[in-house]
């Protein structure tokens, strides 16, 4: 159990006037007690108590080898698992529940406790996870270092004429050879017009001269994720594609240049978006500028108009402007950045100058 992290969650609970916080997201539980479990449809809940009587509700089907430093309340498939939670609550008035807990569990608990107020308590843990400590920072720096090396290898493989699917299939082995723990998400490799879909699903498309190649990929390293996108061109690049590429690159670099503690996430997004909009491509930049990342590749927090939160030292998020022209091509350039005391550190060192392969 990581007492320091749990104490920060409890402090947030007190500010929100919560008696208990029920956490079901496996990555958040791992973050707080250093234990990984994927329960499927079974109940798996970490209960953080304002009074310090924290408990883990756990099915007997699962096996715990080490002492987790927390009381475990066991149940079996034939038990009323929700009742075990009720039996361990001490006259609560307000309970926070994380945003991931499924309705079949939550509604049952609400039925059993009709006089208790239930609220979304995710921010109590999400805001703690936003700030990476020195250990987390080191792991994410290494994950991005591995990703840089893997990107070079993938671009080399693509240049050999592999299809999107063939190139993506090689990534797992590449990451393992470089010391990573596999993909942090299913990589996107999009050729030509496929790149106009920001979330294209890889297919058997092969390269044609002049195609853009969007490569969006990331690995895991000791439980932490990396994520990076680069766009290259095959054999040749049109004037239009070159201009769009340089515009996206400029937006990426302008946003990164303004990052420092106290700057608002929405203003970072605005800097990149205004630059692209003024060049006439505002409608073609159709997603947020970035997302937070850590144990999960997408964690709470957006670099978008929806978040006027001021950035703090230790935050890590992506900066990934893109322009997508249906029927033609797409360009996206993505780095991870870590907020430092007086600026930011770009975690990706793979070059961003236009490249023709």
C-alpha positions in Angstrom: 0.0 0.0 0.0 1.3 3.4 -1.0 0.4 5.5 2.1 1.6 8.8 0.6 -0.7 8.5 -2.4 -3.7 7.2 -0.3 -3.2 10.2 2.1 -3.5 12.5 -0.8 -6.7 10.8 -1.9 -8.1 11.1 1.6 -7.3 14.8 1.7 -9.3 15.3 -1.5 -12.1 13.2 0.0 -12.3 15.5 3.0 -12.4 18.5 0.8 -15.3 16.9 -1.1 -17.0 15.9 2.2 -16.9 12.2 1.3 -17.0 9.5 4.0 -15.9 6.7 1.7 -14.5 6.4 -1.9 -15.2 3.1 -3.8 -12.5 2.6 -6.5 -13.1 -0.1 -9.1 -10.6 1.0 -11.9 -7.8 -1.7 -11.8 -5.1 0.9 -12.8 -6.1 3.2 -9.9 -6.1 0.3 -7.4 -2.7 -0.7 -8.7 -1.5 2.9 -8.3 -2.6 2.9 -4.6 -1.7 -0.6 -3.4 0.8 -1.9 -6.1 -1.3 -4.8 -7.1 -2.5 -5.7 -10.6 -5.8 -7.5 -11.1 -8.2 -7.8 -14.0 -11.5 -9.1 -12.4 -13.6 -9.3 -15.5 -17.3 -9.3 -14.5 -16.6 -10.0 -10.8 -16.7 -7.3 -8.1 -13.3 -5.8 -7.2 -13.3 -2.7 -5.1 -10.8 -0.7 -3.1 -12.6 1.2 -0.3 -10.8 4.3 0.9 -12.2 5.5 4.2 -12.0 9.0 5.5 -11.3 7.5 9.0 -8.4 5.4 7.6 -10.1 2.0 7.8 -9.3 1.2 4.1 -10.4 -2.2 2.7 -10.1 -4.3 -0.5 -13.1 -6.3 -1.5 -11.9 -9.4 -3.3 -13.2 -12.6 -4.8 -11.7 -15.9 -3.5 -11.2 -16.9 -7.1 -8.2 -14.6 -7.2 -4.8 -15.2 -5.6 -2.8 -12.8 -3.5 0.8 -13.9 -3.0 2.2 -10.9 -1.0 0.9 -8.9 1.9 -0.7 -5.8 0.3 -0.7 -3.8 3.5 -4.5 -3.5 3.6 -7.4 -5.5 5.0 -9.0 -7.8 2.5 -12.7 -8.7 2.7 -13.2 -11.9 0.8 -16.3 -13.1 -0.9 -17.2 -16.0 -3.3 -19.3 -16.2 -6.4 -22.2 -17.4 -4.3 -22.0 -14.6 -1.7 -23.9 -11.3 -1.9 -20.7 -9.3 -2.7 -22.5 -6.0 -2.4 -23.6 -6.9 1.1 -20.0 -7.3 2.2 -19.5 -3.7 1.3 -22.6 -2.6 3.2 -21.5 -4.5 6.3 -18.2 -2.6 6.3 -19.6 0.9 6.1 -20.1 2.9 9.3 -23.2 5.1 8.9 -22.0 7.1 5.9 -23.8 10.1 4.6 -22.0 10.5 1.3 -20.1 8.0 -0.7 -18.0 8.7 -3.8 -17.9 6.1 -6.5 -15.4 6.1 -9.4 -16.6 6.7 -12.9 -15.8 3.1 -14.0 -18.0 1.1 -11.6 -20.6 -0.8 -13.5 -24.3 -0.1 -13.0 -25.2 -3.6 -11.9 -23.0 -3.2 -8.8 -23.7 0.5 -8.1 -27.5 0.2 -8.4 -27.6 -2.7 -6.1 -25.6 -0.8 -3.5 -27.9 2.2 -3.9 -30.9 0.0 -3.3 -29.4 -1.4 -0.1 -28.6 2.1 1.2 -31.4 4.4 0.1 -30.6 7.1 2.6 -27.0 7.6 1.5 -26.0 10.1 -1.2 -23.8 8.7 -4.0 -21.6 11.0 -6.1 -18.9 10.7 -8.7 -15.8 10.7 -6.6 -13.3 10.0 -9.4 -11.5 13.4 -9.1 -10.3 12.5 -5.7 -8.0 9.9 -7.3 -7.7 11.4 -10.8 -6.1 14.6 -9.5 -3.6 12.7 -7.5 -2.7 10.5 -10.6 -2.2 13.7 -12.7 1.0 14.6 -10.9 3.7 12.0 -11.5 6.3 11.5 -8.8 10.0 11.1 -9.6 9.7 7.3 -9.9 6.9 7.6 -12.4 8.7 10.3 -14.4 11.7 8.0 -14.8 9.6 5.1 -15.9 7.8 7.3 -18.5 11.0 8.8 -19.8 12.3 5.3 -20.4 9.0 4.2 -22.0 9.3 7.1 -24.4 13.0 6.3 -25.1 12.0 2.8 -26.1 9.2 4.2 -28.2 11.6 6.5 -30.1 13.8 3.5 -31.0 10.8 1.5 -32.0 9.5 4.3 -34.2 12.8 4.2 -36.2 12.5 0.5 -36.7 8.8 0.7 -37.8 9.5 3.4 -40.3 12.3 1.2 -41.7 9.9 -1.7 -41.9 7.2 0.4 -43.7 9.7 1.5 -46.3 10.2 -2.2 -47.3 6.6 -2.2 -48.6 4.7 -3.9 -45.8 0.9 -3.4 -45.5 -0.5 -1.5 -42.6 -1.4 -4.7 -40.8 2.0 -6.3 -41.5 3.8 -3.3 -40.1 1.7 -3.1 -37.0 2.0 -6.9 -36.3 5.8 -6.4 -35.9 5.5 -3.9 -33.1 5.1 -6.3 -30.2 8.3 -8.1 -31.0 10.1 -4.8 -31.6 9.1 -3.5 -28.2 10.2 -6.7 -26.4 13.6 -6.7 -28.1 14.1 -3.1 -26.9 13.2 -3.9 -23.3 9.5 -2.8 -23.3 6.5 -4.8 -22.2 4.4 -4.7 -25.3 2.0 -2.2 -26.8 0.2 0.3 -24.6 -2.6 0.4 -27.2 -3.3 -1.0 -30.7 -1.0 1.0 -33.0 -2.5 3.0 -35.8 -0.6 2.8 -39.1 -2.5 4.7 -41.9 -1.4 5.1 -45.5 -2.6 7.8 -47.8 -6.3 8.6 -47.6 -6.6 6.2 -44.6 -4.8 8.8 -42.6 -7.7 11.2 -43.0 -9.5 9.1 -40.3 -7.8 9.9 -37.0 -8.7 6.5 -35.6 -8.3 4.4 -38.7 -8.3 0.6 -38.2 -5.3 -1.0 -39.9 -6.1 -2.9 -43.0 -4.2 -4.6 -45.9 -3.5 -1.3 -47.7 -0.1 -0.9 -49.2 1.9 2.2 -50.0 1.6 4.2 -53.2 4.1 7.0 -54.2 3.1 10.2 -52.5 1.2 8.6 -49.7 1.4 10.1 -46.2 2.1 7.5 -43.5 0.7 8.2 -40.0 2.3 6.0 -37.3 0.7 6.4 -33.9 2.1 3.9 -31.4 3.2 3.3 -27.8 4.6 0.7 -25.5 4.4 -0.1 -21.8 7.4 -0.2 -19.5 7.1 -1.5 -15.9 3.4 -0.5 -15.9 3.7 2.9 -17.5 2.7 4.0 -21.1 4.3 5.9 -23.9 2.5 7.3 -26.9 3.9 9.1 -30.0 2.8 9.9 -33.6 5.0 10.7 -36.5 4.0 11.3 -40.2 6.3 10.5 -43.1 5.8 10.3 -46.8 6.5 7.5 -49.3 8.9 8.3 -52.2 7.6 11.8 -52.8 5.5 14.6 -51.2 3.2 17.1 -52.9 3.3 20.8 -52.2 -0.1 20.6 -50.5 1.1 17.8 -48.2 4.3 19.6 -47.4 2.5 22.8 -46.5 0.1 20.9 -44.2 2.9 19.0 -42.6 4.9 22.2 -41.8 1.7 23.8 -40.4 1.1 20.8 -38.1 4.7 20.8 -37.0 4.5 24.5 -36.2 1.4 24.1 -34.2 3.0 21.2 -32.2 6.1 23.3 -31.4 4.2 26.5 -30.6 2.1 24.6 -28.1 5.1 23.0 -26.5 7.0 26.3 -26.3 4.3 27.8 -24.0 4.0 25.0 -21.5 5.0 25.9 -17.9 3.4 25.8 -14.5 0.4 28.2 -14.3 -0.5 28.0 -18.0 -4.0 26.7 -18.6 -4.6 23.5 -20.6 -7.3 25.3 -22.7 -4.8 28.0 -23.7 -2.3 25.5 -24.8 -5.0 24.0 -27.1 -6.0 27.4 -28.3 -2.4 28.3 -29.3 -2.2 25.3 -31.7 -5.8 25.5 -32.8 -5.6 29.2 -33.7 -2.5 28.7 -35.8 -4.2 25.9 -37.8 -7.5 27.8 -38.1 -5.8 31.0 -39.3 -4.2 28.9 -42.1 -7.7 27.7 -43.2 -7.7 24.2 -41.7 -9.7 24.7 -38.5 -12.4 22.2 -39.5 -9.8 19.6 -40.4 -8.3 19.7 -36.9 -11.2 17.7 -35.4 -10.0 16.5 -32.0 -8.5 17.8 -28.7 -4.9 18.8 -28.7 -3.8 16.2 -26.1 -4.6 13.8 -23.3 -3.0 12.8 -20.0 -1.1 9.6 -19.7 0.5 7.3 -17.1 -0.5 3.8 -16.1 -3.3 4.2 -18.7 -2.6 5.6 -22.1 -5.6 7.9 -21.7 -6.0 9.2 -18.2 -8.2 11.9 -16.8 -7.5 15.3 -18.2 -7.6 16.9 -21.7 -5.6 19.6 -23.4 -8.7 21.1 -24.7 -11.2 24.0 -24.4 -13.0 21.9 -21.7 -10.2 22.2 -19.2 -9.2 25.6 -17.8 -7.0 23.8 -15.2 -3.5 25.3 -14.7 -0.7 22.9 -15.4 1.6 21.8 -12.6 5.1 20.5 -12.3 5.0 16.7 -12.8 2.0 16.5 -15.2 2.6 14.4 -18.3 0.3 14.8 -21.4 0.4 14.6 -25.1 0.6 17.4 -27.7 -0.8 16.1 -31.0 -2.3 18.5 -33.5 -3.5 17.0 -36.8 -5.0 17.9 -40.1 -7.2 15.4 -41.9 -8.2 15.9 -45.6 -10.8 13.2 -46.6 -9.9 11.3 -49.7 -6.4 12.7 -49.7 -4.2 12.3 -46.6 -3.7 13.1 -43.0 -0.9 14.5 -40.9 -0.5 14.2 -37.1 2.6 14.9 -34.9 2.5 13.8 -31.3 4.9 14.1 -28.4 4.6 13.5 -24.7 5.6 16.5 -22.5 6.4 16.6 -18.8 5.8 19.9 -17.0 9.0 21.0 -15.2 9.6 23.8 -12.7 10.1 26.5 -15.4 8.9 24.9 -18.7 8.5 21.4 -20.0 10.6 18.4 -21.1 9.6 16.8 -24.4 9.9 13.1 -23.8 10.2 12.1 -27.5 13.4 12.8 -29.3 12.6 11.2 -32.7 13.0 13.9 -35.3 10.0 16.0 -36.5 11.5 17.4 -39.7 9.6 16.2 -42.8 10.9 12.8 -44.0 10.4 11.0 -47.3 11.1 7.3 -47.2 
